[in-house]
Amino acid sequence: MTAAAAWGQAADALEFQPAGHGAGCLVHRRAFRVLLGRASTGEEPQAAECLAFYDRNAAAFEAAAADKIARRGLAPAARFHLTSRDVRRAMSGASGRQVAVSAEPLQEMAGQHAQQRP
């Protein structure tokens, strides 16, 4: 079971504590702009939208956090950030961890990538 996420106004980011890690992980609003398919519009997502996206895809965020902790050899008390790339890697299965994700963000990301290609 994953810990609940909360929105931190000071950092303008979602924060959660990954399973087995002693410190928080931050995901900034701009990362959610990409994850929610709004990079091209520049529209900033609301905190509630970011929290809802996390709730639908908590397993992918946990997998992304676990991968980053392992890759960087982070100490148990180290706080760290996830980027949209970290989360997308986990959602696509490229991290090597099997996670269940909402189909909605994958469709949004696929459409976004198709629009960016010439």
Secondary structure, 3 states (H helix, E strand, C coil): CCCCCEEECCCCEEEECCCCCCCCEEEEHHHHHHHCCCCCCCCCCCHHHHHHHHHHCHHHHHHHHHHHHHHHCCCCCCCEECCHHHHHHHHHCCCCCCCCCCHHHHHHHHHHHHHHCC
